[in-house]
């Protein structure tokens, strides 16, 4: 599973949109999607917040991002 799949799974399971996830991280929708796809990297604070939202460790988040 890669980061994009994990984000989609989380959104489906919890009934939230990816737009809402972007909002909760304080970034634009396009920035969020570019970072999830791997075009850009998350800052440490963004990665930490996303890991907390998805319920994974920073190590697990990194593994998802490079998968």
C-alpha positions as CSV (number, residue, x, y, z in Angstrom):
1,X,0.0,0.0,0.0
2,X,1.3,3.5,-0.8
3,X,0.5,6.8,0.8
4,X,-2.2,7.7,-1.7
5,X,-4.0,4.4,-1.1
6,X,-3.7,4.9,2.7
7,X,-5.2,8.4,2.4
8,X,-8.1,7.0,0.3
9,X,-8.7,4.2,2.7
10,X,-8.7,6.6,5.7
11,X,-11.1,8.9,3.9
12,X,-13.5,6.1,3.0
13,X,-13.4,4.5,6.4
14,X,-14.0,7.8,8.3
15,X,-16.4,9.4,5.8
16,X,-14.2,12.5,5.2
17,X,-13.1,14.0,1.9
18,X,-9.5,14.4,0.9
19,X,-10.3,18.1,0.7
20,X,-11.2,18.0,4.4
21,X,-7.9,16.3,5.1
22,X,-6.0,19.0,3.3
23,X,-7.9,21.6,5.3
24,X,-7.1,19.9,8.6
25,X,-3.4,20.1,7.6
26,X,-3.7,23.8,6.7
27,X,-2.8,23.4,3.1
28,X,-4.4,23.8,-0.3
29,X,-6.0,20.9,-2.0
30,X,-3.5,21.0,-4.8
31,X,-0.5,21.1,-2.4
32,X,-2.0,18.1,-0.5
33,X,-2.5,16.1,-3.6
34,X,1.0,16.9,-5.0
35,X,2.5,15.8,-1.7
36,X,0.5,12.6,-1.4
37,X,1.5,11.7,-5.0
38,X,5.1,12.3,-4.1
39,X,5.7,15.4,-6.3
40,X,6.7,17.3,-3.2
41,X,7.7,16.3,0.3
42,X,5.7,17.1,3.4
43,X,7.3,19.3,6.0
44,X,8.1,17.6,9.3
45,X,5.1,19.2,11.0
46,X,2.8,18.3,8.1
47,X,4.1,14.7,8.1
48,X,3.6,14.5,11.9
49,X,0.0,15.9,11.7
50,X,-0.8,13.5,8.8
51,X,0.6,10.5,10.7
52,X,-1.6,11.4,13.7
53,X,-4.6,11.7,11.4
54,X,-4.0,8.4,9.7
55,X,-3.0,6.6,12.9
56,X,0.5,5.6,11.8
57,X,3.9,6.3,13.1
58,X,6.2,8.7,11.2
59,X,8.3,5.7,10.2
60,X,5.2,4.0,8.7
61,X,4.2,7.2,7.0
62,X,7.7,7.4,5.4
63,X,7.5,3.8,4.3
64,X,4.1,4.5,2.6
65,X,5.5,7.6,0.9
66,X,8.4,5.7,-0.7
67,X,6.4,2.6,-1.6
